[in-house]
């Protein structure tokens, strides 16, 4: 788990997608409502002086981002259920 990931291949691509998702999740709520643990998890950027992140770092980062995605999804689903359970919600949606 301490071995640096490869610079080419699928894993760096997935890492890029996870970072994009992380940034989007952080930008979706005003900064005052984001808990400190929800902020972007620091992950070393590859450079000449710094090696690629290790498999362990990437694993931890992916787990953090996915937990936040699942938390956000649960919140959206709960809001949708509440909206559909509200009397007249369907007619208001049809008018819009």
C-alpha atoms as a printed R data frame, in Angstrom:
   type eleno elety resid chain resno       x      y       z
1  ATOM     1    CA   UNK     A     1   0.000  0.000   0.000
2  ATOM     2    CA   UNK     A     2   3.030  2.290   0.276
3  ATOM     3    CA   UNK     A     3   4.037  1.754  -3.351
4  ATOM     4    CA   UNK     A     4   3.408  4.824  -5.543
5  ATOM     5    CA   UNK     A     5   0.737  4.381  -8.197
6  ATOM     6    CA   UNK     A     6   1.765  4.260 -11.836
7  ATOM     7    CA   UNK     A     7   1.773  7.515 -13.774
8  ATOM     8    CA   UNK     A     8  -0.139  5.980 -16.697
9  ATOM     9    CA   UNK     A     9  -3.150  3.726 -16.883
10 ATOM    10    CA   UNK     A    10  -6.645  3.632 -15.454
11 ATOM    11    CA   UNK     A    11  -5.906  4.478 -11.824
12 ATOM    12    CA   UNK     A    12  -4.618  8.023 -12.498
13 ATOM    13    CA   UNK     A    13  -7.739  8.553 -14.653
14 ATOM    14    CA   UNK     A    14 -10.027  7.431 -11.837
15 ATOM    15    CA   UNK     A    15  -8.057  9.624  -9.450
16 ATOM    16    CA   UNK     A    16  -8.728 12.603 -11.715
17 ATOM    17    CA   UNK     A    17 -12.478 11.800 -11.744
18 ATOM    18    CA   UNK     A    18 -12.504 11.467  -7.946
19 ATOM    19    CA   UNK     A    19 -10.763 14.835  -7.553
20 ATOM    20    CA   UNK     A    20 -13.307 16.443  -9.903
21 ATOM    21    CA   UNK     A    21 -16.152 14.944  -7.863
22 ATOM    22    CA   UNK     A    22 -14.481 16.072  -4.635
23 ATOM    23    CA   UNK     A    23 -14.247 19.649  -5.905
24 ATOM    24    CA   UNK     A    24 -17.861 19.607  -7.130
25 ATOM    25    CA   UNK     A    25 -19.115 18.285  -3.785
26 ATOM    26    CA   UNK     A    26 -17.178 20.947  -1.919
27 ATOM    27    CA   UNK     A    27 -18.539 23.687  -4.185
28 ATOM    28    CA   UNK     A    28 -22.155 22.462  -3.975
29 ATOM    29    CA   UNK     A    29 -22.687 23.861  -0.467
30 ATOM    30    CA   UNK     A    30 -21.670 27.220   0.939
31 ATOM    31    CA   UNK     A    31 -18.329 26.925   2.698
32 ATOM    32    CA   UNK     A    32 -19.981 27.766   6.038
33 ATOM    33    CA   UNK     A    33 -22.112 24.611   5.876
34 ATOM    34    CA   UNK     A    34 -19.303 22.197   4.981
35 ATOM    35    CA   UNK     A    35 -17.897 20.277   7.922
36 ATOM    36    CA   UNK     A    36 -14.085 20.242   8.099
37 ATOM    37    CA   UNK     A    37 -14.007 16.517   7.307
38 ATOM    38    CA   UNK     A    38 -15.963 17.218   4.106
39 ATOM    39    CA   UNK     A    39 -13.344 19.543   2.674
40 ATOM    40    CA   UNK     A    40 -11.076 18.278  -0.059
41 ATOM    41    CA   UNK     A    41  -8.754 15.628   1.289
42 ATOM    42    CA   UNK     A    42  -5.191 16.670   0.575
43 ATOM    43    CA   UNK     A    43  -3.489 14.317  -1.816
44 ATOM    44    CA   UNK     A    44   0.061 14.963  -2.973
45 ATOM    45    CA   UNK     A    45   0.204 16.146  -6.557
46 ATOM    46    CA   UNK     A    46   2.708 14.398  -8.778
47 ATOM    47    CA   UNK     A    47   5.761 16.457  -9.632
48 ATOM    48    CA   UNK     A    48   9.436 15.979 -10.280
49 ATOM    49    CA   UNK     A    49  10.233 16.411  -6.593
50 ATOM    50    CA   UNK     A    50   7.191 14.558  -5.198
51 ATOM    51    CA   UNK     A    51   6.356 10.996  -6.249
52 ATOM    52    CA   UNK     A    52   2.903  9.840  -7.255
53 ATOM    53    CA   UNK     A    53   0.595  9.161  -4.273
54 ATOM    54    CA   UNK     A    54   0.758  5.665  -2.838
55 ATOM    55    CA   UNK     A    55  -1.929  3.037  -3.289
56 ATOM    56    CA   UNK     A    56  -2.845  3.501   0.380
57 ATOM    57    CA   UNK     A    57  -3.285  7.256  -0.029
58 ATOM    58    CA   UNK     A    58  -5.390  6.776  -3.142
59 ATOM    59    CA   UNK     A    59  -7.510  4.098  -1.429
60 ATOM    60    CA   UNK     A    60  -8.162  6.377   1.539
61 ATOM    61    CA   UNK     A    61  -8.990  9.280  -0.780
62 ATOM    62    CA   UNK     A    62 -11.429  7.214  -2.871
63 ATOM    63    CA   UNK     A    63 -13.188  5.971   0.271
64 ATOM    64    CA   UNK     A    64 -13.521  9.534   1.595
65 ATOM    65    CA   UNK     A    65 -14.966 10.860  -1.665
66 ATOM    66    CA   UNK     A    66 -17.359  7.911  -2.075
67 ATOM    67    CA   UNK     A    67 -18.642  8.328   1.495
68 ATOM    68    CA   UNK     A    68 -19.403 11.969   0.727
69 ATOM    69    CA   UNK     A    69 -21.117 11.006  -2.557
70 ATOM    70    CA   UNK     A    70 -23.304  8.481  -0.718
71 ATOM    71    CA   UNK     A    71 -24.128 11.031   1.993
72 ATOM    72    CA   UNK     A    72 -25.112 13.638  -0.606
73 ATOM    73    CA   UNK     A    73 -27.159 11.068  -2.552
74 ATOM    74    CA   UNK     A    74 -29.033 10.049   0.615
75 ATOM    75    CA   UNK     A    75 -29.830 13.696   1.299
76 ATOM    76    CA   UNK     A    76 -31.176 14.198  -2.221
77 ATOM    77    CA   UNK     A    77 -33.279 11.032  -2.010
78 ATOM    78    CA   UNK     A    78 -34.739 12.102   1.356
79 ATOM    79    CA   UNK     A    79 -35.599 15.537  -0.036
80 ATOM    80    CA   UNK     A    80 -37.277 13.940  -3.044
81 ATOM    81    CA   UNK     A    81 -39.318 11.597  -0.829
82 ATOM    82    CA   UNK     A    82 -40.428 14.561   1.288
83 ATOM    83    CA   UNK     A    83 -41.383 16.533  -1.791
84 ATOM    84    CA   UNK     A    84 -43.404 13.652  -3.225
85 ATOM    85    CA   UNK     A    85 -45.089 13.024   0.131
86 ATOM    86    CA   UNK     A    86 -46.263 16.639   0.348
87 ATOM    87    CA   UNK     A    87 -49.924 16.986  -0.705
88 ATOM    88    CA   UNK     A    88 -50.195 18.695  -4.053
89 ATOM    89    CA   UNK     A    89 -46.542 18.165  -4.935
90 ATOM    90    CA   UNK     A    90 -47.387 16.274  -8.105
91 ATOM    91    CA   UNK     A    91 -49.735 18.978  -9.355
92 ATOM    92    CA   UNK     A    92 -47.144 21.690  -8.647
93 ATOM    93    CA   UNK     A    93 -44.556 19.724 -10.619
94 ATOM    94    CA   UNK     A    94 -46.959 19.288 -13.528
95 ATOM    95    CA   UNK     A    95 -47.593 23.046 -13.652
96 ATOM    96    CA   UNK     A    96 -43.867 23.802 -13.789
